[in-house]
Amino acid sequence: MSEEKVQDTAQELTAKSQNTSGTDNRDSELLHEVMQKKERLNSAMERVDTIQAKYDALQKKVSDETESRKMKELEAKGDYDKIMADMTSKLEASEKKSKAWDEYESSRRTALLEKLPEEDRTIYDGLTLAKLDAHVDRISSKPNPANVDNSKPTETGGYATYAEWAALDPKGYEKANTPQTSGKIKIGYGN
């Protein structure tokens, strides 16, 4: 009988380990499948990005060629006035953008320099806007130290009254008011 129980127990343990290993195998297969799909997705995303970059480059090239062809046709016809008007409008638009950028950069630089101490402004004035911005962010992001009460503790151990102190912190009250531990050692005998 005892041999049968041992065999039954051994068979149960073997069956359980097979179920567990079967579950582990299934989990590892699922994990492997998910990882393969993730790799394919990443590969597809990279291809899409590459194709989009090529498409953008081709679109810019086509637009440049169209512009160039249009200019050549106008030159062939002798419409130099039209060419000059187009170039002038492009130049004005570019100058407008340039002026807006210069104004933004100047106002941003002034605002950033105002955040610095007066003696440091001349040092950082020559930095590029990006470097100045990063430096000011780093300086201003330093946390201020927490306010700490540096006052001396009161006679009542920080409590409003001796009674409150004795009620809320009896060990601390007893220690502070015992002559041998409080620093108030009595010299002599008697009272």
N, C-alpha and C positions, 0 to 999 in steps of 0.2 A: 504494500500500500504506500509506504513512504517513498518508494522509488517512483511510483506513478505520480505522486504529488510533485516530486522534484522535476519530472519530465514535463508535467503540465505547466509548472511555473517557468521552466526553461523555454517552453514553446510560447507561452504568453509574452515573455520578455523578448524573444526573437521577433514575434509578430509586432510588438510595440516599436522595437528599434527599426524594423522594416518600414512601418508606417511613418515614423519620424524621419527616416532617411528619404522616404518617398516624398514627404512634404518638403524637406530641404532641397531635394533634387528639383522639385517643381518650382520652388521659390527661386533657386539659382537659374533655372531655365527662363522663368519670367523676367528676372533681373537682366539676364543676358539679352533677351528679346527687347526689353525696354532700352537698354544701352545701344543696341544696334539701331533702333528706330531714332534715338536721339542723335547718333552719329550721322544717319542719313538726313535728318532734319537740318543739322548744322551744315552739312555739305550743301544741301539745297539752298540754304540761306546765303552761303558764301557765293554760290553760282548766281543767285538773284542779284546780290550786291555788285558782282562783277559785271553782269549784263546791264544793270542800271547805270553803272559808271560809263560803260561803253556807249550806251544809248545817249546819255547826256553829252558825252564828247562828240558823238556824231551829230546830234541836234545842234550843238554850238557851231560845229564845222559847217553844217548846211546853212545856218543862219548867216555866218560870216561870208560864205561863198555867195549867197543870195544878195547880201549887201554889196559885196565887191562887184558882182555882175550888174547890179542896178547902177552903181557909180560909173562903171565902164560904159553902160548904155547912155547915161546922161552926158558923159564926156564926149561920146561919139556924136551925139545930137548937138553938142555945143551948149548945153544947159548948165553953164558954170554957175549961174546965179542960184539955181536949185541946189547944186552941190554945196555951194557956200552956205545957203540957208540951213541945209541939213547939218552940216558940220558945226555951224554956229549954234544951232539948237542943242546939239550934243555937248558942245563945249560949255554952254550955259548951265545945262543940267548937271554936268560934272562939277563945275565951279560951285553950284548951289550945294551939292552934296559935300564937297570939300569944305566949304565955309561952315556948314552945319556941324560937321565932324570937328573942325577946329574949335568951334564955340563949345561943343560938348566937352572936348578934351580939356579946354582951358577951365571951364567951370568945375569939372570933376577934379582936376588937379588942385584947384583952389580949395575945394571942399575937403579933400584928403589932407592937404597941408595944414589946414586949420585944426585938424584933429591931433596934430603933432605939437609938442612943446615948441615954443618960440625959438629956442636955441638950436633945435634940430631941423628947422624948416630949410635953412640954407644948405644943409648937408644933403637932404633928400630931394631938393628942388631939381637936380639934374637927372633923376631916375626917369625911366619910361613910365607911362601911365600904368601899365600892367604890373610892373615891379613895385611901383609906389602903392598901388592898391593892395597888392599881396602883403607888403610890409606893414601898412597901416592896419590891415585886418589882423595880422599876427600880433601886433602890439596891442590893439584894442580888445583882442579876444582873451588876454590874460585875465584870469579870474581875480577879482578883488578879494583880499583875505577877509574872512568872516569877522564880524565885530565880536570882540571878546570882552567880557567884564573883567577888568584888571583891578577892581577895587578890593581892598582888604576885607576879609570876612568879618562879620559883626561878632559881637560877644555872644550872640544867640545862635551861632552856627548857621546863619543864613535864614533862620526862621524868625517870625515876627515876635514871638514871646518865648520865654523859657518853658512855659507849659506846653506850647505847641511843639517845641523842640523835643522835650521829654516824651511827649505822646507819639510823635512820628518817628523819632530816631533815638530810642532809649539807650542803645549801646553807645552811640556817638555822644549822647548827652552825659552818660556816666563816665566815659573815657575822658572827655574834656573837663569834667568837673572833679575828677579824682586828683588829689594833690600830687601823687607820685607821677602821673602821666601827663598832667596838664602843664607842667613847667612851673607850678606854684608850690614847690616843696616847702613845707613848714619846717623851720629849724627850731629845735628845742623840744622840751617836754611839756606836757600839760595840755591846756585847752588847745 
